[in-house]
Amino acid sequence: MQKAIFLDRDGTINVDRGYVYKFEDLEFIQGVESSLKMLQSAGYLFIIITNQSGVGRGYFSEADAHKFNRYLIDELQKKTVTITDVFMCSHAPEDKCDCRKPSPKLILEAIEKYDIDASGSFMLGDKQSDVDCGRNAGVKSYLIDEQRNIEYWTKRILNKQL
């Protein structure tokens, strides 16, 4: 079985500018590239788990969201960071779907698809719904904020301090 880092997208990997889907709005959060490289060297897969309610609200199309995800993946690949997959909920909150975080559905699908060991994996995100999603899937989950950013959690994960 493989181990993975499940990552929220906006606010965790890239700066959250609100309904991010335009290539020119992609700005990686400080420390993301180096942190992901260290985690990748330790054998973790990266899987993005993202709610993109802008699609459900009609702000941009599902095709726009997929194009942006592909662009983000390609930009990280240029920095030798490989994103294995993106699992996306494109529904608005009022749709009451079963895939929107904090539902664990997308993480559970990824676990099955990639034969991931949930007990050796982590979810990192900037919202409580990200943390709840991971915990609901049986994955250790942590909130990213200004004090406990991705660099902080990377060091803790790699030093097995969690």
BALOKE-509983 format. One record per residue: chain; y, x, z of N, C-alpha, C in turn; residue in three letters. Coordinates in Angstrom, 2 decimals. Example, Ala and Ser with C-alpha at 12.3 -4.5 7.8 and 13.67 -1.06 7.14 Angstrom:
BEGIN
[pt "A", [-5.69, 13.19, 7.80], [-4.50, 12.30, 7.80], [-3.30, 13.20, 7.80], "ala"]
[pt "A", [-2.25, 12.85, 7.08], [-1.06, 13.67, 7.14], [0.03, 12.90, 7.87], "ser"]
***
This chain:
BEGIN
[pt "A", [-1.20, 0.84, 0.00], [0.00, 0.00, 0.00], [1.25, 0.88, 0.00], "met"]
[pt "A", [2.28, 0.36, -0.59], [3.53, 1.09, -0.70], [4.52, 0.61, 0.38], "gln"]
[pt "A", [5.51, 1.44, 0.64], [6.57, 1.03, 1.56], [7.85, 0.86, 0.73], "lys"]
[pt "A", [8.69, -0.05, 1.19], [9.89, -0.38, 0.42], [11.10, -0.55, 1.32], "ala"]
[pt "A", [12.24, -0.35, 0.70], [13.51, -0.73, 1.31], [14.00, -1.91, 0.47], "ile"]
[pt "A", [14.11, -3.06, 1.10], [14.69, -4.23, 0.46], [16.18, -4.17, 0.74], "phe"]
[pt "A", [16.96, -4.31, -0.30], [18.42, -4.17, -0.18], [19.13, -5.40, -0.69], "leu"]
[pt "A", [20.07, -5.88, 0.08], [21.02, -6.84, -0.45], [21.85, -6.09, -1.49], "asp"]
[pt "A", [22.53, -6.79, -2.37], [23.32, -6.12, -3.40], [24.78, -6.00, -2.98], "arg"]
[pt "A", [25.54, -7.07, -3.13], [26.99, -7.03, -2.87], [27.26, -6.83, -1.38], "asp"]
[pt "A", [28.00, -5.79, -1.07], [28.32, -5.49, 0.32], [27.36, -4.50, 0.95], "gly"]
[pt "A", [26.27, -4.19, 0.26], [25.28, -3.25, 0.77], [25.15, -2.04, -0.17], "thr"]
[pt "A", [24.99, -2.33, -1.47], [24.92, -1.26, -2.48], [26.29, -1.05, -3.11], "ile"]
[pt "A", [26.90, -2.15, -3.50], [28.20, -2.10, -4.17], [29.23, -2.89, -3.36], "asn"]
[pt "A", [30.48, -2.55, -3.59], [31.58, -3.23, -2.91], [31.57, -4.71, -3.32], "val"]
[pt "A", [31.66, -5.58, -2.33], [31.65, -7.02, -2.57], [33.07, -7.48, -2.85], "asp"]
[pt "A", [33.33, -7.75, -4.11], [34.65, -8.24, -4.54], [34.65, -9.76, -4.72], "arg"]
[pt "A", [33.57, -10.39, -4.32], [33.45, -11.84, -4.49], [32.95, -12.19, -5.87], "gly"]
[pt "A", [31.74, -12.68, -5.96], [31.13, -13.09, -7.23], [31.19, -11.96, -8.26], "tyr"]
[pt "A", [30.58, -10.86, -7.93], [30.60, -9.67, -8.77], [29.61, -9.84, -9.92], "val"]
[pt "A", [30.14, -9.76, -11.16], [29.26, -9.81, -12.32], [29.83, -9.02, -13.50], "tyr"]
[pt "A", [31.06, -8.55, -13.40], [31.67, -7.76, -14.48], [31.42, -6.28, -14.24], "lys"]
[pt "A", [31.05, -5.58, -15.31], [30.73, -4.16, -15.20], [31.87, -3.38, -14.54], "phe"]
[pt "A", [33.10, -3.71, -14.90], [34.25, -2.96, -14.37], [34.45, -3.17, -12.86], "glu"]
[pt "A", [33.77, -4.15, -12.30], [33.87, -4.39, -10.85], [32.83, -3.63, -10.03], "asp"]
[pt "A", [31.95, -2.89, -10.73], [30.94, -2.14, -10.00], [31.55, -0.90, -9.36], "leu"]
[pt "A", [31.48, -0.86, -8.04], [31.90, 0.31, -7.26], [30.87, 0.47, -6.15], "glu"]
[pt "A", [30.18, 1.61, -6.17], [29.17, 1.85, -5.15], [29.83, 2.14, -3.81], "phe"]
[pt "A", [29.23, 1.63, -2.76], [29.71, 1.89, -1.41], [29.46, 3.35, -1.08], "ile"]
[pt "A", [30.40, 3.93, -0.39], [30.30, 5.34, -0.01], [28.98, 5.61, 0.73], "gln"]
[pt "A", [28.28, 6.64, 0.31], [27.05, 7.06, 0.95], [25.79, 6.42, 0.39], "gly"]
[pt "A", [25.93, 5.44, -0.48], [24.76, 4.75, -1.02], [23.90, 5.71, -1.85], "val"]
[pt "A", [24.51, 6.42, -2.76], [23.75, 7.31, -3.64], [22.94, 8.34, -2.85], "glu"]
[pt "A", [23.57, 9.05, -1.94], [22.86, 10.09, -1.18], [21.81, 9.48, -0.26], "ser"]
[pt "A", [22.11, 8.34, 0.34], [21.14, 7.68, 1.22], [19.91, 7.24, 0.44], "ser"]
[pt "A", [20.13, 6.63, -0.70], [19.00, 6.16, -1.49], [18.16, 7.33, -1.99], "leu"]
[pt "A", [18.79, 8.42, -2.34], [18.03, 9.60, -2.78], [17.14, 10.12, -1.66], "lys"]
[pt "A", [17.66, 10.16, -0.44], [16.84, 10.62, 0.70], [15.67, 9.68, 0.96], "met"]
[pt "A", [15.93, 8.38, 0.93], [14.87, 7.41, 1.16], [13.83, 7.44, 0.04], "leu"]
[pt "A", [14.29, 7.63, -1.18], [13.39, 7.73, -2.32], [12.50, 8.96, -2.18], "gln"]
[pt "A", [13.07, 10.07, -1.75], [12.29, 11.29, -1.53], [11.23, 11.11, -0.46], "ser"]
[pt "A", [11.48, 10.19, 0.46], [10.50, 9.90, 1.53], [9.45, 8.89, 1.07], "ala"]
[pt "A", [9.53, 8.45, -0.19], [8.49, 7.60, -0.75], [8.75, 6.11, -0.76], "gly"]
[pt "A", [9.97, 5.71, -0.46], [10.28, 4.28, -0.46], [10.61, 3.78, -1.87], "tyr"]
[pt "A", [10.13, 2.58, -2.18], [10.57, 1.84, -3.37], [11.83, 1.10, -2.98], "leu"]
[pt "A", [12.67, 0.80, -3.96], [13.87, -0.01, -3.71], [13.76, -1.31, -4.48], "phe"]
[pt "A", [13.93, -2.40, -3.74], [13.91, -3.73, -4.33], [15.14, -4.47, -3.83], "ile"]
[pt "A", [15.93, -4.94, -4.77], [17.14, -5.70, -4.43], [16.76, -7.16, -4.28], "ile"]
[pt "A", [17.22, -7.75, -3.18], [17.04, -9.17, -2.90], [18.45, -9.75, -2.79], "ile"]
[pt "A", [18.84, -10.57, -3.76], [20.24, -10.99, -3.82], [20.41, -12.48, -4.07], "thr"]
[pt "A", [21.33, -13.08, -3.33], [21.79, -14.44, -3.60], [22.98, -14.31, -4.54], "asn"]
[pt "A", [22.95, -15.01, -5.65], [24.06, -15.01, -6.60], [24.48, -16.45, -6.88], "gln"]
[pt "A", [25.13, -17.04, -5.87], [25.52, -18.45, -5.97], [26.60, -18.68, -7.01], "ser"]
[pt "A", [27.24, -17.62, -7.49], [28.22, -17.77, -8.56], [27.60, -18.40, -9.80], "gly"]
[pt "A", [26.31, -18.17, -10.01], [25.61, -18.80, -11.14], [25.52, -20.30, -10.88], "val"]
[pt "A", [25.01, -20.68, -9.72], [24.86, -22.09, -9.39], [26.18, -22.84, -9.33], "gly"]
[pt "A", [27.23, -22.12, -9.03], [28.56, -22.74, -8.96], [29.27, -22.74, -10.31], "arg"]
[pt "A", [28.65, -22.13, -11.31], [29.22, -22.13, -12.66], [30.29, -21.07, -12.90], "gly"]
[pt "A", [30.42, -20.09, -12.02], [31.43, -19.03, -12.18], [31.04, -18.02, -13.25], "tyr"]
[pt "A", [29.72, -17.82, -13.42], [29.20, -16.95, -14.47], [27.76, -17.39, -14.74], "phe"]
[pt "A", [27.22, -16.94, -15.85], [25.89, -17.38, -16.26], [24.79, -16.52, -15.63], "ser"]
[pt "A", [23.58, -17.05, -15.66], [22.44, -16.27, -15.18], [22.27, -15.02, -16.04], "glu"]
[pt "A", [22.55, -15.14, -17.34], [22.48, -13.96, -18.23], [23.49, -12.91, -17.79], "ala"]
[pt "A", [24.70, -13.34, -17.40], [25.71, -12.39, -16.90], [25.19, -11.67, -15.65], "asp"]
[pt "A", [24.56, -12.41, -14.76], [24.03, -11.81, -13.53], [22.95, -10.79, -13.85], "ala"]
[pt "A", [22.05, -11.13, -14.77], [21.00, -10.19, -15.16], [21.58, -8.95, -15.83], "his"]
[pt "A", [22.60, -9.13, -16.67], [23.23, -7.98, -17.33], [23.87, -7.05, -16.29], "lys"]
[pt "A", [24.54, -7.65, -15.30], [25.15, -6.83, -14.26], [24.08, -6.09, -13.46], "phe"]
[pt "A", [23.01, -6.77, -13.11], [21.92, -6.12, -12.37], [21.36, -4.95, -13.18], "asn"]
[pt "A", [21.17, -5.15, -14.47], [20.65, -4.08, -15.33], [21.63, -2.90, -15.36], "arg"]
[pt "A", [22.92, -3.21, -15.45], [23.95, -2.17, -15.46], [23.93, -1.38, -14.15], "tyr"]
[pt "A", [23.85, -2.07, -13.03], [23.78, -1.41, -11.73], [22.55, -0.50, -11.66], "leu"]
[pt "A", [21.40, -1.01, -12.10], [20.17, -0.22, -12.11], [20.34, 1.02, -12.98], "ile"]
[pt "A", [20.91, 0.85, -14.15], [21.11, 1.98, -15.07], [22.06, 3.02, -14.49], "asp"]
[pt "A", [23.12, 2.57, -13.83], [24.08, 3.50, -13.23], [23.43, 4.29, -12.10], "glu"]
[pt "A", [22.60, 3.65, -11.30], [21.89, 4.37, -10.24], [20.86, 5.32, -10.83], "leu"]
[pt "A", [20.19, 4.90, -11.92], [19.20, 5.76, -12.56], [19.85, 7.04, -13.08], "gln"]
[pt "A", [21.08, 6.95, -13.54], [21.82, 8.15, -13.98], [21.99, 9.14, -12.83], "lys"]
[pt "A", [21.95, 8.62, -11.61], [22.09, 9.45, -10.41], [20.71, 9.75, -9.81], "lys"]
[pt "A", [19.67, 9.52, -10.59], [18.25, 9.73, -10.24], [17.76, 8.85, -9.09], "thr"]
[pt "A", [18.31, 7.67, -8.98], [17.84, 6.67, -8.01], [17.20, 5.54, -8.81], "val"]
[pt "A", [15.95, 5.23, -8.49], [15.22, 4.20, -9.22], [15.13, 2.92, -8.41], "thr"]
[pt "A", [15.64, 1.85, -8.99], [15.47, 0.52, -8.41], [14.24, -0.08, -9.08], "ile"]
[pt "A", [13.25, -0.43, -8.30], [11.99, -0.95, -8.85], [12.16, -2.33, -9.45], "thr"]
[pt "A", [12.94, -3.19, -8.78], [13.06, -4.56, -9.27], [14.22, -5.25, -8.55], "asp"]
[pt "A", [14.64, -6.36, -9.13], [15.65, -7.23, -8.52], [15.06, -8.63, -8.46], "val"]
[pt "A", [15.11, -9.22, -7.28], [14.71, -10.61, -7.09], [15.99, -11.37, -6.73], "phe"]
[pt "A", [16.30, -12.40, -7.52], [17.60, -13.06, -7.39], [17.45, -14.57, -7.25], "met"]
[pt "A", [18.18, -15.11, -6.29], [18.35, -16.55, -6.19], [19.70, -16.87, -6.83], "cys"]
[pt "A", [19.69, -17.74, -7.82], [20.93, -18.07, -8.52], [21.44, -19.47, -8.16], "ser"]
[pt "A", [20.90, -20.02, -7.09], [21.31, -21.37, -6.69], [22.53, -21.35, -5.78], "his"]
[pt "A", [23.27, -22.44, -5.80], [24.36, -22.64, -4.84], [23.74, -23.09, -3.51], "ala"]
[pt "A", [24.40, -22.82, -2.39], [23.83, -23.21, -1.08], [23.49, -24.71, -1.00], "pro"]
[pt "A", [24.31, -25.53, -1.60], [24.08, -26.97, -1.53], [22.87, -27.43, -2.34], "glu"]
[pt "A", [22.29, -26.55, -3.16], [21.08, -26.89, -3.91], [19.85, -26.97, -3.01], "asp"]
[pt "A", [19.95, -26.37, -1.81], [18.85, -26.42, -0.83], [17.52, -25.94, -1.44], "lys"]
[pt "A", [17.59, -24.84, -2.20], [16.39, -24.28, -2.82], [15.54, -23.56, -1.76], "cys"]
[pt "A", [14.36, -23.13, -2.17], [13.49, -22.42, -1.23], [13.53, -20.90, -1.41], "asp"]
[pt "A", [14.43, -20.42, -2.29], [14.48, -18.97, -2.54], [15.74, -18.29, -2.00], "cys"]
[pt "A", [16.69, -19.05, -1.55], [17.95, -18.47, -1.07], [17.78, -17.88, 0.32], "arg"]
[pt "A", [18.26, -16.64, 0.49], [18.23, -16.03, 1.82], [18.97, -16.95, 2.79], "lys"]
[pt "A", [18.45, -17.18, 3.95], [17.47, -16.41, 4.71], [16.00, -16.72, 4.45], "pro"]
[pt "A", [15.69, -17.55, 3.46], [14.28, -17.79, 3.13], [13.62, -16.45, 2.77], "ser"]
[pt "A", [12.39, -16.23, 3.22], [11.70, -14.99, 2.90], [11.01, -14.99, 1.54], "pro"]
[pt "A", [11.15, -16.08, 0.78], [10.37, -16.25, -0.45], [10.46, -15.05, -1.40], "lys"]
[pt "A", [11.65, -14.54, -1.67], [11.79, -13.46, -2.64], [11.17, -12.16, -2.14], "leu"]
[pt "A", [11.32, -11.88, -0.87], [10.69, -10.67, -0.31], [9.16, -10.83, -0.36], "ile"]
[pt "A", [8.67, -11.99, -0.01], [7.22, -12.21, -0.04], [6.67, -12.08, -1.46], "leu"]
[pt "A", [7.42, -12.54, -2.45], [7.01, -12.36, -3.85], [6.96, -10.88, -4.22], "glu"]
[pt "A", [7.96, -10.13, -3.78], [7.99, -8.69, -4.06], [6.84, -7.96, -3.36], "ala"]
[pt "A", [6.56, -8.34, -2.13], [5.46, -7.74, -1.38], [4.14, -7.92, -2.13], "ile"]
[pt "A", [3.94, -9.12, -2.63], [2.70, -9.40, -3.36], [2.68, -8.66, -4.70], "glu"]
[pt "A", [3.77, -8.72, -5.44], [3.82, -8.10, -6.77], [3.59, -6.59, -6.72], "lys"]
[pt "A", [4.14, -5.92, -5.72], [4.10, -4.46, -5.66], [3.17, -3.92, -4.57], "tyr"]
[pt "A", [2.36, -4.76, -3.97], [1.42, -4.34, -2.93], [2.13, -3.52, -1.85], "asp"]
[pt "A", [3.12, -4.14, -1.24], [3.98, -3.48, -0.25], [3.48, -3.77, 1.15], "ile"]
[pt "A", [3.51, -2.74, 1.97], [3.18, -2.85, 3.39], [4.44, -3.32, 4.12], "asp"]
[pt "A", [4.46, -4.57, 4.50], [5.65, -5.13, 5.17], [5.96, -4.39, 6.47], "ala"]
[pt "A", [4.93, -3.97, 7.20], [5.16, -3.33, 8.49], [5.79, -1.95, 8.36], "ser"]
[pt "A", [5.69, -1.33, 7.19], [6.30, -0.02, 6.97], [7.55, -0.08, 6.14], "gly"]
[pt "A", [8.07, -1.29, 5.95], [9.23, -1.51, 5.09], [10.42, -2.03, 5.88], "ser"]
[pt "A", [11.58, -2.02, 5.22], [12.84, -2.40, 5.87], [13.68, -3.25, 4.94], "phe"]
[pt "A", [14.50, -4.13, 5.54], [15.53, -4.89, 4.82], [16.86, -4.46, 5.38], "met"]
[pt "A", [17.80, -4.10, 4.48], [19.16, -3.74, 4.88], [20.12, -4.66, 4.15], "leu"]
[pt "A", [21.05, -5.24, 4.91], [22.03, -6.13, 4.30], [23.25, -6.28, 5.18], "gly"]
[pt "A", [24.31, -6.79, 4.60], [25.58, -6.90, 5.31], [25.85, -8.28, 5.89], "asp"]
[pt "A", [24.89, -9.19, 5.77], [25.05, -10.53, 6.33], [23.84, -10.88, 7.19], "lys"]
[pt "A", [24.06, -11.75, 8.14], [22.97, -12.16, 9.02], [21.84, -12.81, 8.22], "gln"]
[pt "A", [22.18, -13.50, 7.13], [21.13, -14.12, 6.31], [20.20, -13.08, 5.70], "ser"]
[pt "A", [20.71, -11.87, 5.42], [19.87, -10.77, 4.92], [18.87, -10.35, 5.99], "asp"]
[pt "A", [19.38, -10.16, 7.20], [18.54, -9.75, 8.32], [17.49, -10.82, 8.61], "val"]
[pt "A", [17.92, -12.07, 8.64], [16.99, -13.17, 8.90], [15.92, -13.26, 7.81], "asp"]
[pt "A", [16.31, -13.04, 6.57], [15.37, -13.05, 5.45], [14.27, -12.02, 5.66], "cys"]
[pt "A", [14.66, -10.81, 5.96], [13.68, -9.75, 6.20], [12.78, -10.07, 7.37], "gly"]
[pt "A", [13.38, -10.49, 8.46], [12.57, -10.81, 9.66], [11.62, -11.97, 9.38], "arg"]
[pt "A", [12.08, -12.96, 8.62], [11.23, -14.09, 8.27], [10.04, -13.65, 7.41], "asn"]
[pt "A", [10.19, -12.52, 6.72], [9.11, -11.98, 5.88], [8.26, -10.96, 6.62], "ala"]
[pt "A", [8.58, -10.69, 7.88], [7.81, -9.71, 8.66], [8.21, -8.27, 8.41], "gly"]
[pt "A", [9.45, -8.08, 7.97], [9.96, -6.75, 7.66], [11.05, -6.39, 8.69], "val"]
[pt "A", [11.04, -5.16, 9.18], [12.10, -4.71, 10.09], [13.43, -4.80, 9.33], "lys"]
[pt "A", [14.43, -5.40, 9.95], [15.67, -5.70, 9.23], [16.89, -5.33, 10.06], "ser"]
[pt "A", [17.90, -4.80, 9.35], [19.08, -4.29, 10.05], [20.34, -4.65, 9.30], "tyr"]
[pt "A", [21.37, -4.92, 10.10], [22.68, -5.30, 9.58], [23.54, -4.07, 9.32], "leu"]
[pt "A", [24.07, -4.00, 8.13], [24.99, -2.93, 7.77], [26.41, -3.40, 8.08], "ile"]
[pt "A", [27.15, -2.56, 8.79], [28.57, -2.82, 9.04], [29.31, -1.49, 9.01], "asp"]
[pt "A", [30.55, -1.48, 9.42], [31.35, -0.24, 9.33], [30.81, 0.87, 10.22], "glu"]
[pt "A", [30.32, 0.55, 11.41], [29.79, 1.57, 12.30], [28.36, 1.95, 11.93], "gln"]
[pt "A", [27.58, 0.97, 11.57], [26.17, 1.19, 11.24], [25.99, 0.96, 9.74], "arg"]
[pt "A", [26.48, 1.92, 8.96], [26.44, 1.81, 7.50], [25.09, 2.28, 6.97], "asn"]
[pt "A", [24.97, 2.35, 5.66], [23.68, 2.73, 5.07], [23.28, 4.15, 5.46], "ile"]
[pt "A", [24.23, 5.03, 5.64], [23.90, 6.40, 6.07], [23.31, 6.39, 7.48], "glu"]
[pt "A", [23.87, 5.60, 8.35], [23.37, 5.47, 9.72], [21.92, 5.00, 9.71], "tyr"]
[pt "A", [21.64, 3.90, 8.98], [20.29, 3.34, 8.96], [19.31, 4.27, 8.25], "trp"]
[pt "A", [19.77, 4.98, 7.23], [18.90, 5.94, 6.54], [18.42, 7.01, 7.50], "thr"]
[pt "A", [19.33, 7.57, 8.28], [18.95, 8.60, 9.26], [17.96, 8.05, 10.27], "lys"]
[pt "A", [18.20, 6.83, 10.74], [17.30, 6.21, 11.72], [15.92, 5.97, 11.12], "arg"]
[pt "A", [15.87, 5.48, 9.90], [14.59, 5.23, 9.23], [13.83, 6.54, 9.04], "ile"]
[pt "A", [14.51, 7.56, 8.52], [13.85, 8.82, 8.24], [13.43, 9.57, 9.51], "leu"]
[pt "A", [14.16, 9.39, 10.59], [13.81, 10.03, 11.84], [12.90, 9.15, 12.72], "asn"]
[pt "A", [12.47, 8.03, 12.12], [11.57, 7.09, 12.81], [12.09, 6.68, 14.19], "lys"]
[pt "A", [13.39, 6.35, 14.21], [14.05, 5.94, 15.45], [14.21, 4.43, 15.52], "gln"]
[pt "A", [13.41, 3.71, 14.79], [13.52, 2.25, 14.79], [12.27, 1.60, 15.34], "leu"]
***
